[in-house]
């Protein structure tokens, strides 16, 4: 099942996407898309729901994300293009919850940004508490999957000390969605094609099968150090083709650029890059 949250920022309603690609309104059955309402939402017959007319905005498709744990350098060729060693253990960092945004919302450059970059990634929404979970049991803890763009300001990430969060946590730097897709619909999440274009030019092409550490290894490993709770989001690394790694010169995002990205079975995103502007106080997710 594909579940969504649609509508203006801060006013999103729950919905599902039917077999014809139409959004159906779930607000008569559940108040939002969350761990608590997931079973009830999945039990509804899509044909019984009203069709949502028009072309509404997609919000972050899951409510109540408690934290974002990210895995860096999880594709060999991406580590090489980043001029960094191939990890022997998963490299973990955190993205701020305030970086969440809808899949087609503008990506806002930080003040003075010179090195903003793109990263298409598979995201995992946790469905059950993970604390020292085994690899064997890890995928049973997954509620579903999402498409994410781990937007990164490389100068802030790498030249402002040792903490990657400085370049990873800017507002709008974690577009998620359009859909939250349940595991039964995704099937083997280690066999998903992925891509990202900038201004119509293909930059990244990959498949989740080429991860250095697969999903069960990632979830098990993270749970040794950080307890994962229902609703937490884990993003799992990006294939080669980021702007920082382009030859002969790096390519970075500038105002007016358009990113288009997708992962098989998880939908697509389109973001326009814009100059910094002050956001309101709305909580995105």
PAGU-195654 format. One record per atom (N, C-alpha, C): residue number from 1; x, y, z; residue in one letter. Coordinates in steps of 0.2 Angstrom, whole numbers. Each point is the difference from the previous one (the first is absolute). Last residue first. Example, Ala and Ser with C-alpha at 12.3 -4.5 7.8 and 13.67 -1.06 7.14 Angstrom:
BEGIN
2;64;-11;35;S $
2;4;6;1;S $
2;-4;5;3;S $
1;2;-28;0;A $
1;-4;6;0;A $
1;4;6;0;A $
//
This chain:
BEGIN
285;34;89;50;X $
285;-2;-7;2;X $
285;1;-2;7;X $
284;2;23;-9;X $
284;-1;-4;-6;X $
284;-3;-7;1;X $
283;-3;24;14;X $
283;4;-7;1;X $
283;-2;-4;-6;X $
282;0;28;1;X $
282;-4;-6;0;X $
282;5;-6;1;X $
281;4;25;0;X $
281;1;-4;6;X $
281;-4;-7;-1;X $
280;11;15;-21;X $
280;-5;1;5;X $
280;1;-5;6;X $
279;20;8;-17;X $
279;-6;-4;0;X $
279;-4;2;6;X $
278;19;14;-15;X $
278;-3;-2;6;X $
278;-6;-4;0;X $
277;19;0;-19;X $
277;-5;4;2;X $
277;-2;-2;7;X $
276;20;-4;-21;X $
276;-2;-1;7;X $
276;-6;5;1;X $
275;3;-9;-25;X $
275;4;4;5;X $
275;-3;-1;7;X $
274;-5;-20;-17;X $
274;-2;8;1;X $
274;5;3;5;X $
273;-7;-24;-16;X $
273;5;3;4;X $
273;-1;7;0;X $
272;-18;-20;-6;X $
272;4;5;-2;X $
272;4;3;5;X $
271;-10;-26;-4;X $
271;2;6;5;X $
271;3;6;-4;X $
270;-14;-26;-2;X $
270;3;6;-4;X $
270;0;6;5;X $
269;-3;-30;1;X $
269;0;7;3;X $
269;2;5;-5;X $
268;-12;-27;0;X $
268;5;4;-2;X $
268;0;7;4;X $
267;-7;-29;4;X $
267;-2;7;-3;X $
267;6;4;-1;X $
266;0;-23;8;X $
266;-1;5;5;X $
266;-2;7;-2;X $
265;5;-21;-13;X $
265;-6;-2;4;X $
265;-1;6;6;X $
264;23;2;-12;X $
264;-5;-4;-3;X $
264;-5;-2;6;X $
263;13;23;1;X $
263;2;-7;1;X $
263;-6;-4;-2;X $
262;10;27;-5;X $
262;-5;-5;1;X $
262;3;-7;1;X $
261;2;30;-6;X $
261;3;-7;2;X $
261;-6;-5;1;X $
260;9;27;-8;X $
260;-6;-5;-1;X $
260;3;-7;2;X $
259;6;29;2;X $
259;2;-7;1;X $
259;-6;-4;-1;X $
258;8;26;-8;X $
258;-5;-5;2;X $
258;2;-7;1;X $
257;10;28;1;X $
257;0;-7;-2;X $
257;-6;-4;2;X $
256;3;23;6;X $
256;-3;-1;-7;X $
256;1;-7;-2;X $
255;17;10;18;X $
255;-7;2;-1;X $
255;-2;-1;-7;X $
254;19;-16;6;X $
254;-1;7;1;X $
254;-7;2;-1;X $
253;19;-22;5;X $
253;-7;2;-1;X $
253;0;8;1;X $
252;22;-14;-8;X $
252;-4;1;6;X $
252;-6;3;-2;X $
251;23;-15;-10;X $
251;-6;4;-2;X $
251;-5;1;6;X $
250;29;-6;-6;X $
250;-7;-1;4;X $
250;-5;5;-3;X $
249;20;-8;-16;X $
249;-2;5;6;X $
249;-6;-2;3;X $
248;9;-12;-19;X $
248;6;2;4;X $
248;-1;5;5;X $
247;-15;-17;3;X $
247;7;2;-3;X $
247;-1;3;-7;X $
246;-15;-5;25;X $
246;0;1;-7;X $
246;7;2;-2;X $
245;-9;-4;23;X $
245;5;-5;-3;X $
245;0;1;-8;X $
244;-14;13;15;X $
244;7;1;2;X $
244;5;-5;-3;X $
243;-24;-1;-5;X $
243;3;6;-3;X $
243;8;1;2;X $
242;-12;-25;0;X $
242;-1;6;3;X $
242;4;6;-3;X $
241;0;-24;-5;X $
241;-3;5;-5;X $
241;-2;6;4;X $
240;1;-27;9;X $
240;4;5;-3;X $
240;-3;5;-4;X $
239;-15;-11;19;X $
239;4;-3;-5;X $
239;5;6;-3;X $
238;-11;-1;26;X $
238;-1;2;-7;X $
238;5;-3;-5;X $
237;-13;-4;27;X $
237;6;1;-4;X $
237;-2;1;-8;X $
236;-15;-4;19;X $
236;4;-5;0;X $
236;6;1;-5;X $
235;-20;10;19;X $
235;2;1;-7;X $
235;7;-3;-1;X $
234;-21;-1;19;X $
234;7;-2;-1;X $
234;1;1;-8;X $
233;-19;8;20;X $
233;1;-1;-7;X $
233;8;-1;0;X $
232;-22;-4;19;X $
232;7;3;-2;X $
232;2;-2;-7;X $
231;-20;-8;11;X $
231;-1;7;-3;X $
231;7;3;-2;X $
230;-1;-18;20;X $
230;-5;0;-6;X $
230;-1;7;-2;X $
229;23;-4;11;X $
229;-6;-1;2;X $
229;-5;1;-6;X $
228;27;-6;7;X $
228;-4;2;-5;X $
228;-7;-1;2;X $
227;24;3;13;X $
227;-6;-3;0;X $
227;-4;3;-5;X $
226;27;-1;0;X $
226;-6;5;0;X $
226;-6;-5;0;X $
225;20;-11;0;X $
225;3;7;2;X $
225;-6;5;2;X $
224;-2;-23;-10;X $
224;4;-1;6;X $
224;2;7;3;X $
223;-14;-1;-19;X $
223;-4;-2;6;X $
223;5;-1;6;X $
222;8;4;-23;X $
222;-2;6;4;X $
222;-3;-1;6;X $
221;6;-19;-13;X $
221;5;4;3;X $
221;-2;6;3;X $
220;-16;-13;-10;X $
220;3;-4;6;X $
220;5;4;3;X $
219;-9;8;-20;X $
219;-5;1;6;X $
219;3;-4;6;X $
218;12;-1;-20;X $
218;0;7;2;X $
218;-4;0;6;X $
217;1;-21;-11;X $
217;6;2;4;X $
217;0;7;3;X $
216;-18;-7;-14;X $
216;0;-4;6;X $
216;7;2;5;X $
215;-2;9;-22;X $
215;-5;3;5;X $
215;0;-4;6;X $
214;23;-1;-13;X $
214;-7;0;-2;X $
214;-5;2;5;X $
213;26;7;-7;X $
213;-3;-3;5;X $
213;-8;0;-1;X $
212;13;8;-18;X $
212;5;-4;4;X $
212;-3;-4;6;X $
211;-14;6;-22;X $
211;2;2;6;X $
211;6;-4;3;X $
210;-13;-3;-21;X $
210;7;1;0;X $
210;2;4;7;X $
209;-23;-6;-7;X $
209;4;-6;1;X $
209;8;1;1;X $
208;-17;17;-5;X $
208;1;-1;7;X $
208;4;-7;1;X $
207;3;16;-22;X $
207;-5;-5;2;X $
207;2;-2;8;X $
206;5;22;-20;X $
206;2;-6;4;X $
206;-6;-5;2;X $
205;9;26;-12;X $
205;-3;-6;-2;X $
205;2;-6;5;X $
204;2;30;-3;X $
204;0;-7;4;X $
204;-4;-5;-3;X $
203;2;21;-12;X $
203;5;0;5;X $
203;2;-6;4;X $
202;-14;10;-24;X $
202;1;-5;5;X $
202;6;1;4;X $
201;-15;20;-11;X $
201;6;-4;-1;X $
201;1;-5;5;X $
200;-17;17;0;X $
200;-1;-5;-5;X $
200;6;-4;-2;X $
199;0;16;18;X $
199;-2;4;-6;X $
199;0;-5;-6;X $
198;7;-14;18;X $
198;0;7;1;X $
198;0;4;-6;X $
197;-6;-27;10;X $
197;2;5;-5;X $
197;0;7;3;X $
196;0;-28;9;X $
196;-1;7;2;X $
196;3;4;-6;X $
195;-8;-27;8;X $
195;3;5;-4;X $
195;-1;6;3;X $
194;-3;-29;4;X $
194;0;7;2;X $
194;3;4;-5;X $
193;-10;-27;4;X $
193;3;4;-4;X $
193;-1;7;3;X $
192;-1;-23;14;X $
192;-4;5;-3;X $
192;4;5;-3;X $
191;2;-22;14;X $
191;0;0;-7;X $
191;-4;5;-3;X $
190;2;-5;23;X $
190;7;0;-2;X $
190;0;-1;-7;X $
189;-20;-1;12;X $
189;2;7;0;X $
189;7;1;-2;X $
188;-20;-18;-5;X $
188;7;0;2;X $
188;3;7;-1;X $
187;-26;1;2;X $
187;4;-6;-1;X $
187;7;0;2;X $
186;-19;17;-1;X $
186;6;1;-2;X $
186;4;-7;-2;X $
185;-22;0;10;X $
185;0;3;-7;X $
185;7;1;-3;X $
184;-3;-8;22;X $
184;-3;-5;-4;X $
184;-1;3;-7;X $
183;9;14;18;X $
183;4;-5;-3;X $
183;-3;-5;-5;X $
182;-10;25;2;X $
182;1;-6;5;X $
182;4;-5;-3;X $
181;1;27;-4;X $
181;-2;-6;-3;X $
181;1;-6;4;X $
180;-3;29;-1;X $
180;2;-5;4;X $
180;-3;-7;-3;X $
179;5;23;-15;X $
179;-4;-5;3;X $
179;3;-4;6;X $
178;9;18;-14;X $
178;-6;2;1;X $
178;-4;-5;4;X $
177;21;6;9;X $
177;-6;-2;-3;X $
177;1;0;-8;X $
176;15;16;17;X $
176;-2;-7;1;X $
176;-7;-1;-3;X $
175;23;18;3;X $
175;-7;-1;-3;X $
175;-1;-8;0;X $
174;18;16;12;X $
174;-2;-7;0;X $
174;-7;-1;-3;X $
173;11;21;4;X $
173;6;-4;-3;X $
173;-2;-7;1;X $
172;-12;21;7;X $
172;-2;-3;-6;X $
172;5;-4;-3;X $
171;10;14;19;X $
171;-7;0;-1;X $
171;-1;-3;-8;X $
170;22;-7;12;X $
170;-3;6;-2;X $
170;-7;-1;-2;X $
169;18;-16;7;X $
169;-6;1;4;X $
169;-4;6;-2;X $
168;22;-10;-8;X $
168;-5;-4;-1;X $
168;-7;2;2;X $
167;23;10;4;X $
167;-2;0;-7;X $
167;-6;-4;-2;X $
166;8;1;22;X $
166;0;7;-2;X $
166;-2;1;-7;X $
165;3;-22;10;X $
165;-6;3;1;X $
165;-1;7;-2;X $
164;20;-13;1;X $
164;-3;0;-6;X $
164;-7;3;0;X $
163;23;3;15;X $
163;-7;-2;1;X $
163;-4;1;-7;X $
162;24;6;6;X $
162;-1;-7;-1;X $
162;-7;-2;0;X $
161;10;25;-7;X $
161;1;-4;5;X $
161;-2;-7;-2;X $
160;-4;16;-16;X $
160;-1;3;6;X $
160;0;-4;7;X $
159;3;-7;-24;X $
159;5;5;2;X $
159;-1;4;6;X $
158;-14;-18;-10;X $
158;6;-2;1;X $
158;6;5;2;X $
157;-25;4;-2;X $
157;1;-7;2;X $
157;7;-2;2;X $
156;-6;21;-10;X $
156;-2;0;7;X $
156;1;-7;3;X $
155;4;2;-23;X $
155;5;4;4;X $
155;-2;0;7;X $
154;-14;-11;-15;X $
154;6;-3;2;X $
154;5;4;3;X $
153;-27;-3;0;X $
153;4;6;-1;X $
153;8;-2;2;X $
152;-23;-15;-8;X $
152;5;1;5;X $
152;4;6;-2;X $
151;-24;-17;-3;X $
151;3;6;-2;X $
151;6;2;5;X $
150;-14;-22;-5;X $
150;4;2;5;X $
150;4;6;-2;X $
149;-24;-12;-7;X $
149;6;4;-3;X $
149;4;2;6;X $
148;-19;-22;-3;X $
148;3;6;3;X $
148;5;3;-4;X $
147;-22;-19;1;X $
147;5;3;-4;X $
147;2;6;4;X $
146;-11;-22;12;X $
146;-1;7;-3;X $
146;6;1;-5;X $
145;-13;-22;15;X $
145;5;3;-4;X $
145;-2;6;-3;X $
144;-8;-17;23;X $
144;-1;2;-7;X $
144;6;4;-3;X $
143;-2;-12;22;X $
143;-7;2;-2;X $
143;-1;1;-7;X $
142;18;-15;14;X $
142;-1;5;-5;X $
142;-7;1;-1;X $
141;12;-17;14;X $
141;-2;6;3;X $
141;-1;6;-4;X $
140;6;-22;-7;X $
140;-6;-1;3;X $
140;-2;6;3;X $
139;21;-3;-9;X $
139;-5;3;-5;X $
139;-7;-1;2;X $
138;19;-7;14;X $
138;0;7;-1;X $
138;-6;2;-5;X $
137;8;-22;10;X $
137;-6;3;2;X $
137;-1;7;-3;X $
136;20;-13;-4;X $
136;-5;-4;-1;X $
136;-7;3;1;X $
135;20;11;7;X $
135;-1;1;-7;X $
135;-6;-5;-2;X $
134;-1;8;25;X $
134;4;-4;-4;X $
134;-1;1;-8;X $
133;-3;18;22;X $
133;-4;-5;-5;X $
133;5;-4;-4;X $
132;2;18;19;X $
132;4;-6;-1;X $
132;-4;-5;-4;X $
131;-16;17;2;X $
131;6;0;5;X $
131;4;-6;0;X $
130;-23;12;-12;X $
130;6;-3;-2;X $
130;5;1;5;X $
129;-29;2;-4;X $
129;7;2;4;X $
129;5;-4;-2;X $
128;-19;3;-18;X $
128;1;-3;7;X $
128;6;2;3;X $
127;-5;8;-22;X $
127;-7;-2;3;X $
127;0;-3;7;X $
126;16;17;-18;X $
126;0;-5;5;X $
126;-7;-1;2;X $
125;9;9;-24;X $
125;-4;2;6;X $
125;0;-6;5;X $
124;18;8;-21;X $
124;-4;-6;4;X $
124;-3;3;6;X $
123;11;9;-26;X $
123;-1;1;7;X $
123;-5;-6;3;X $
122;19;6;-22;X $
122;-6;-4;2;X $
122;-1;1;8;X $
121;11;18;-18;X $
121;1;-5;5;X $
121;-6;-4;1;X $
120;15;21;-15;X $
120;-6;-4;0;X $
120;1;-6;5;X $
119;12;24;-1;X $
119;2;-7;1;X $
119;-7;-3;0;X $
118;14;26;-6;X $
118;-6;-4;0;X $
118;2;-8;2;X $
117;10;27;5;X $
117;1;-6;-4;X $
117;-6;-4;1;X $
116;13;26;5;X $
116;-5;-4;2;X $
116;-1;-6;-6;X $
115;17;20;6;X $
115;1;-7;-1;X $
115;-6;-5;1;X $
114;2;24;4;X $
114;4;0;-6;X $
114;1;-8;-2;X $
113;-16;19;17;X $
113;1;-7;-3;X $
113;4;0;-6;X $
112;-10;18;15;X $
112;7;0;-2;X $
112;2;-7;-3;X $
111;-21;-1;14;X $
111;3;6;-1;X $
111;7;-1;-2;X $
110;-15;-20;-6;X $
110;1;4;6;X $
110;4;6;-2;X $
109;-18;-11;-16;X $
109;7;0;2;X $
109;1;3;6;X $
108;-22;-13;-7;X $
108;2;6;1;X $
108;7;0;2;X $
107;-19;-15;-14;X $
107;6;-1;4;X $
107;3;7;1;X $
106;-27;-6;-5;X $
106;6;3;-2;X $
106;6;-2;5;X $
105;-20;-17;-4;X $
105;1;7;3;X $
105;6;3;-2;X $
104;-9;-23;-4;X $
104;0;5;-6;X $
104;0;7;3;X $
103;-1;-19;15;X $
103;5;-2;-5;X $
103;0;5;-6;X $
102;-3;8;26;X $
102;-4;-4;-5;X $
102;4;-2;-6;X $
101;13;4;23;X $
101;-4;4;-4;X $
101;-4;-5;-5;X $
100;19;2;23;X $
100;-5;-3;-4;X $
100;-4;4;-4;X $
99;18;6;16;X $
99;2;-1;-7;X $
99;-6;-3;-4;X $
98;0;2;24;X $
98;-2;7;-3;X $
98;2;0;-8;X $
97;6;-18;15;X $
97;-7;-1;-2;X $
97;-2;7;-4;X $
96;26;-7;0;X $
96;-5;3;4;X $
96;-7;-1;-2;X $
95;20;-18;-4;X $
95;-3;6;-3;X $
95;-5;3;4;X $
94;23;-17;5;X $
94;-7;2;1;X $
94;-2;6;-4;X $
93;19;-22;-2;X $
93;-1;7;2;X $
93;-7;1;0;X $
92;19;-22;-4;X $
92;-7;3;2;X $
92;1;7;1;X $
91;12;-22;-13;X $
91;2;7;2;X $
91;-7;3;2;X $
90;7;-27;-1;X $
90;-4;5;-3;X $
90;2;7;4;X $
89;20;-17;-4;X $
89;-7;0;4;X $
89;-4;5;-2;X $
88;20;-2;-11;X $
88;0;-7;2;X $
88;-6;-1;5;X $
87;4;19;-21;X $
87;-2;-2;7;X $
87;1;-7;1;X $
86;14;14;-18;X $
86;-6;-5;0;X $
86;-1;-2;7;X $
85;13;24;-4;X $
85;1;-8;0;X $
85;-7;-3;0;X $
84;2;24;-12;X $
84;0;-3;6;X $
84;1;-7;0;X $
83;-4;17;-18;X $
83;7;-1;2;X $
83;1;-2;8;X $
82;-20;2;-15;X $
82;1;4;5;X $
82;7;1;3;X $
81;-7;-16;-17;X $
81;0;7;-3;X $
81;0;5;5;X $
80;1;-22;8;X $
80;6;1;-5;X $
80;-1;7;-2;X $
79;-18;-8;11;X $
79;5;1;5;X $
79;7;2;-4;X $
78;-19;-6;-12;X $
78;-1;6;3;X $
78;6;2;5;X $
77;-1;-21;-10;X $
77;2;5;-5;X $
77;-1;7;2;X $
76;-7;-19;14;X $
76;7;0;-1;X $
76;2;6;-5;X $
75;-21;1;16;X $
75;1;-3;-7;X $
75;7;2;-1;X $
74;-8;8;20;X $
74;-3;-7;0;X $
74;0;-3;-7;X $
73;6;22;13;X $
73;5;-3;-4;X $
73;-2;-8;-1;X $
72;-14;11;19;X $
72;5;4;-5;X $
72;4;-5;-3;X $
71;-25;1;14;X $
71;6;-4;-1;X $
71;4;3;-6;X $
70;-19;9;19;X $
70;2;-1;-6;X $
70;6;-4;-1;X $
69;-23;7;16;X $
69;7;-3;0;X $
69;2;-1;-7;X $
68;-20;15;14;X $
68;3;-2;-7;X $
68;7;-3;1;X $
67;-24;3;17;X $
67;7;1;-2;X $
67;2;-2;-6;X $
66;-23;0;7;X $
66;3;2;6;X $
66;8;2;0;X $
65;-24;-1;-15;X $
65;7;-2;-1;X $
65;3;3;6;X $
64;-24;3;-6;X $
64;3;-3;6;X $
64;7;-3;0;X $
63;-17;0;-21;X $
63;0;4;6;X $
63;3;-3;6;X $
62;2;-3;-29;X $
62;-1;-3;7;X $
62;1;5;5;X $
61;3;5;-23;X $
61;-5;-4;0;X $
61;-2;-4;6;X $
60;8;26;-7;X $
60;3;-6;2;X $
60;-5;-6;1;X $
59;-11;16;-16;X $
59;4;1;6;X $
59;5;-6;1;X $
58;-13;10;-23;X $
58;2;-5;4;X $
58;4;2;6;X $
57;-19;14;-15;X $
57;7;-1;2;X $
57;0;-6;4;X $
56;-19;1;-18;X $
56;2;3;6;X $
56;7;-1;1;X $
55;-17;1;-20;X $
55;7;-2;0;X $
55;3;2;7;X $
54;-27;-6;-9;X $
54;5;4;-1;X $
54;7;-3;1;X $
53;-20;-11;13;X $
53;0;3;-6;X $
53;6;5;-1;X $
52;-6;-24;14;X $
52;2;7;1;X $
52;1;3;-7;X $
51;-17;-21;7;X $
51;6;2;-3;X $
51;2;8;1;X $
50;-13;-18;17;X $
50;-1;5;-5;X $
50;6;2;-3;X $
49;-5;-25;10;X $
49;2;7;2;X $
49;-1;5;-5;X $
48;-3;-25;-1;X $
48;-5;3;4;X $
48;1;7;2;X $
47;15;-14;-13;X $
47;-6;2;-4;X $
47;-5;3;4;X $
46;20;-9;11;X $
46;1;6;-4;X $
46;-6;3;-4;X $
45;0;-15;23;X $
45;-1;-1;-7;X $
45;1;6;-4;X $
44;11;-5;25;X $
44;-6;3;-4;X $
44;1;-2;-7;X $
43;16;-6;17;X $
43;-6;-5;0;X $
43;-6;3;-4;X $
42;21;11;5;X $
42;1;-5;-5;X $
42;-6;-5;-1;X $
41;0;18;16;X $
41;1;3;-7;X $
41;0;-6;-5;X $
40;1;-6;23;X $
40;-6;3;-2;X $
40;-1;2;-7;X $
39;21;-5;9;X $
39;-4;-6;-1;X $
39;-7;1;-2;X $
38;15;18;6;X $
38;2;-3;-6;X $
38;-4;-6;-2;X $
37;1;17;19;X $
37;-6;0;-5;X $
37;1;-5;-6;X $
36;17;5;17;X $
36;-6;-2;4;X $
36;-6;-1;-5;X $
35;21;8;-8;X $
35;0;-7;2;X $
35;-6;-2;4;X $
34;-4;19;-17;X $
34;5;-1;5;X $
34;0;-8;2;X $
33;-14;20;-15;X $
33;4;-6;-2;X $
33;6;-1;5;X $
32;-25;12;5;X $
32;6;2;-3;X $
32;3;-7;-2;X $
31;-21;1;9;X $
31;1;7;1;X $
31;7;2;-4;X $
30;-19;-20;-7;X $
30;6;1;5;X $
30;2;8;0;X $
29;-20;-8;-11;X $
29;2;-6;3;X $
29;5;1;5;X $
28;-8;17;-15;X $
28;-6;-3;3;X $
28;1;-6;4;X $
27;16;11;-14;X $
27;-1;4;7;X $
27;-6;-3;3;X $
26;12;-6;-21;X $
26;-1;-5;5;X $
26;-2;3;7;X $
25;-1;4;-29;X $
25;0;3;6;X $
25;-1;-5;6;X $
24;12;-3;-25;X $
24;-6;-1;4;X $
24;1;2;7;X $
23;13;3;-26;X $
23;0;1;8;X $
23;-7;-1;2;X $
22;11;-11;-23;X $
22;-4;5;3;X $
22;0;0;8;X $
21;10;-16;-17;X $
21;4;6;2;X $
21;-4;6;2;X $
20;-8;-23;-5;X $
20;0;5;-6;X $
20;4;6;1;X $
19;-4;-17;17;X $
19;4;-3;-6;X $
19;0;4;-6;X $
18;-2;13;23;X $
18;-3;-6;-2;X $
18;4;-3;-6;X $
17;7;15;22;X $
17;0;0;-7;X $
17;-2;-6;-3;X $
16;-6;14;24;X $
16;4;-6;-3;X $
16;-1;1;-7;X $
15;-1;17;24;X $
15;-3;-2;-6;X $
15;4;-7;-3;X $
14;-3;22;21;X $
14;2;-6;-2;X $
14;-3;-3;-6;X $
13;6;27;5;X $
13;-5;-6;2;X $
13;2;-6;-2;X $
12;11;26;7;X $
12;0;-6;-4;X $
12;-5;-5;2;X $
11;8;23;6;X $
11;-7;-2;0;X $
11;-1;-6;-4;X $
10;22;11;4;X $
10;-4;0;7;X $
10;-7;-1;-1;X $
9;10;6;-23;X $
9;4;-1;6;X $
9;-4;1;7;X $
8;-15;-7;-21;X $
8;5;6;2;X $
8;4;-2;6;X $
7;-9;-21;-14;X $
7;-3;6;2;X $
7;5;5;2;X $
6;0;-28;2;X $
6;-1;5;-5;X $
6;-3;6;2;X $
5;13;-25;5;X $
5;-3;5;4;X $
5;0;6;-5;X $
4;0;-29;-3;X $
4;2;7;-1;X $
4;-2;5;5;X $
3;4;-29;-9;X $
3;-3;5;5;X $
3;3;7;-1;X $
2;-2;-26;-13;X $
2;4;7;0;X $
2;-5;5;4;X $
1;3;-29;0;X $
1;-4;6;0;X $
1;4;6;0;X $
//
